[in-house]
């Protein structure tokens, strides 16, 4: 573990998760994530094209490869 007077850093194991980019019906956009422990329950809904978030139910749209790349750039996922 590295530490200092004004900062602290601890390395932890990598873990995978799902990033969700959400555009609400009132055109707000936000993002969220789902950890593997919660994924099984979410996948059942997603296969049906349904996404539940903060007590609301939304239509889920899968992105194609081009849209996925654009989203990764917008969220700066591939930025070093």
C-alpha positions as CSV (number, residue, x, y, z in Angstrom):
1,X,0.0,0.0,0.0
2,X,1.3,3.5,-0.9
3,X,0.2,6.4,1.1
4,X,1.1,10.1,1.7
5,X,0.1,13.2,3.6
6,X,-2.5,14.4,1.0
7,X,-3.3,11.2,-0.8
8,X,-3.8,7.5,-0.3
9,X,-3.9,4.7,-2.8
10,X,-4.6,1.0,-2.4
11,X,-4.6,-1.4,-5.2
12,X,-7.5,-3.9,-5.3
13,X,-8.3,-6.8,-7.6
14,X,-9.8,-6.0,-10.9
15,X,-13.5,-6.9,-11.3
16,X,-15.9,-6.8,-14.2
17,X,-19.2,-5.0,-14.2
18,X,-21.8,-3.7,-16.7
19,X,-22.1,0.0,-17.4
20,X,-25.5,1.3,-18.3
21,X,-26.1,4.5,-20.1
22,X,-29.6,5.7,-19.5
23,X,-31.7,8.4,-21.4
24,X,-34.9,9.0,-19.4
25,X,-38.2,9.9,-21.1
26,X,-37.6,13.5,-20.0
27,X,-34.3,13.4,-22.0
28,X,-31.9,13.3,-19.0
29,X,-29.0,11.1,-19.4
30,X,-27.0,9.4,-16.7
31,X,-25.0,6.2,-16.2
32,X,-25.0,3.4,-13.7
33,X,-23.4,0.0,-13.3
34,X,-24.4,-3.5,-12.2
35,X,-22.0,-5.7,-10.3
36,X,-21.8,-9.5,-11.2
37,X,-23.6,-10.5,-8.0
38,X,-26.7,-8.6,-9.2
39,X,-26.4,-9.5,-12.9
40,X,-28.5,-12.7,-13.0
41,X,-31.7,-10.9,-11.9
42,X,-31.0,-8.0,-14.3
43,X,-30.4,-10.2,-17.3
44,X,-33.9,-11.8,-17.1
45,X,-35.4,-8.3,-17.5
46,X,-32.9,-7.2,-20.2
47,X,-33.7,-10.2,-22.4
48,X,-37.3,-9.0,-22.4
49,X,-36.2,-5.5,-23.3
50,X,-37.1,-4.1,-19.9
51,X,-34.9,-2.1,-17.5
52,X,-36.0,-1.2,-13.9
53,X,-34.3,1.7,-12.2
54,X,-35.3,3.7,-9.2
55,X,-38.8,2.3,-9.0
56,X,-39.5,2.9,-12.7
57,X,-39.7,0.5,-15.7
58,X,-38.0,1.5,-19.0
59,X,-37.7,0.0,-22.4
60,X,-34.1,-1.3,-22.9
61,X,-32.3,-0.8,-26.3
62,X,-29.2,-2.8,-27.1
63,X,-26.5,-0.8,-29.0
64,X,-24.9,-2.1,-32.2
65,X,-21.1,-2.1,-32.6
66,X,-21.0,1.4,-34.0
67,X,-23.2,2.8,-31.2
68,X,-21.2,1.0,-28.6
69,X,-17.9,2.5,-29.9
70,X,-19.5,6.0,-29.8
71,X,-20.7,5.4,-26.3
72,X,-17.3,4.1,-25.1
73,X,-15.8,7.3,-26.5
74,X,-18.4,9.6,-24.9
75,X,-17.9,7.9,-21.5
76,X,-14.1,8.0,-22.0
77,X,-13.8,4.3,-21.3
78,X,-11.0,3.8,-23.7
79,X,-9.1,7.0,-22.8
80,X,-5.8,6.2,-21.1
